[in-house]
Amino acid sequence: MHLQLNNYAQRWAEKLANDDAGLVHSQSYDYGENLYATRYQNVKGRDAVAPWYAEVKNYKFPPDFGSIYPLDKIGKCIRSLLP
């Protein structure tokens, strides 16, 4: 796991939990954010990833997209499922 990314995500999650501003994206351009909220408990990671991953059908990627942007949403999704 990437320690710097993990720390950033943890700090932002704690800020969201403590603020009354709702579920909002940070103003940072260092990392992408994929926010997910539900009223249900005991949600598994795949429950959040499935609707996010389904968005791929809404995009038309250029043929060289994977080589230019290796951390696109699909790449992040696949990486999140790796051990």
URKA-V311172 format. One record per residue. N is the residue number from 1. SS is DSSP state (H for helix, E for strand, - for the rest). PHI is phi as a letter, one per 30 degrees, with the letter a starting at -180 (* if undefined). OMEGA is omega in degrees with one decimal (NA if undefined). Layout:
BEGIN
n = {N:N}
ss = {SS:SS}
phi = {PHI:PHI}
omega = {OMEGA:OMEGA}
END
This chain:
BEGIN
n = {1:2:3:4:5:6:7:8:9:10:11:12:13:14:15:16:17:18:19:20:21:22:23:24:25:26:27:28:29:30:31:32:33:34:35:36:37:38:39:40:41:42:43:44:45:46:47:48:49:50:51:52:53:54:55:56:57:58:59:60:61:62:63:64:65:66:67:68:69:70:71:72:73:74:75:76:77:78:79:80:81:82:83}
ss = {-:-:H:H:H:H:H:H:H:H:H:H:H:H:H:H:H:H:-:-:-:-:-:-:-:-:-:-:-:-:-:-:-:-:-:-:-:-:-:-:-:-:-:-:H:H:H:H:H:H:H:H:H:H:H:H:H:H:-:-:-:-:-:-:H:H:H:H:-:-:-:-:H:H:H:H:H:H:H:H:H:-:-}
phi = {*:d:d:d:d:d:d:d:d:d:d:d:d:d:d:d:d:c:d:c:c:i:d:b:d:d:c:d:c:d:b:d:b:b:c:b:b:a:c:d:c:h:d:d:e:d:d:d:d:e:d:d:d:d:d:e:d:d:c:c:c:d:e:c:e:d:d:d:b:d:c:d:e:d:d:d:d:d:d:d:c:d:d}
omega = {179.6:-173.0:-178.9:178.5:179.3:179.7:177.6:-179.1:180.0:179.1:-179.3:177.9:178.9:177.4:178.8:-179.1:-175.7:-180.0:177.4:-176.2:-178.3:-178.6:-175.5:175.3:174.1:177.4:-179.2:175.2:-178.9:-176.3:172.5:180.0:174.1:-175.3:-179.4:177.0:176.2:177.1:-178.2:176.1:177.9:178.5:177.5:-179.8:-178.8:177.2:177.0:-175.2:-174.6:179.7:177.8:179.3:-179.0:178.7:-175.5:-179.4:-179.4:-175.0:171.7:-176.5:174.2:-176.4:-177.8:-175.2:-178.1:179.5:-179.9:-177.4:-175.3:179.9:176.2:-177.0:-179.1:178.5:178.0:-179.7:180.0:179.9:-179.1:-179.0:179.6:179.4:NA}
END
